[in-house]
Amino acid sequence: MALYEHVFLARQDLSQAQVDQLAATATEIVEKNDGKVTKTETWGLKNLAYKIDRNRKAHFVLLNIEGPGSVVAELERQTRINEDVIRYMTIAVDEHESGPSVMMRKNERDSKKRREREERD
């Protein structure tokens, strides 16, 4: 089975529940096509480097996928149709990261620094 990482950006005006529903829909699409989602991470609402379709922010979601190439083709087709997704990218990887992704570790590191700063003050 091939391994993939699929990241999509959802519009900023969606609620967290709607973003979770988008991730669940993507998981259903993968599982219907004989694939498996091994990890789902929601990175939260983040600023974009530039405006995309009049959006300055977006909800970021990562899916780690195991499955044949047809799974990715169908997932990307469905993602392209969905108006709530403003960008997506799927890449083939040799192996999935164990534990949290780099973006999640960055959030933990930032919150730790913030706590240390508050303790000093």
Secondary structure, DSSP 8 states (H G I E B T S, - for coil): -EEEEEEEEEETTS-HHHHHHHHHHHHHHHHHTT-EEEEEEEEEEEEEEEEETTEEEEEEEEEEEEE-HHHHHHHHHHHHH-TTEEEEEEEEESS--SSS-HHHHHHHHHHHHHHHHHHH-
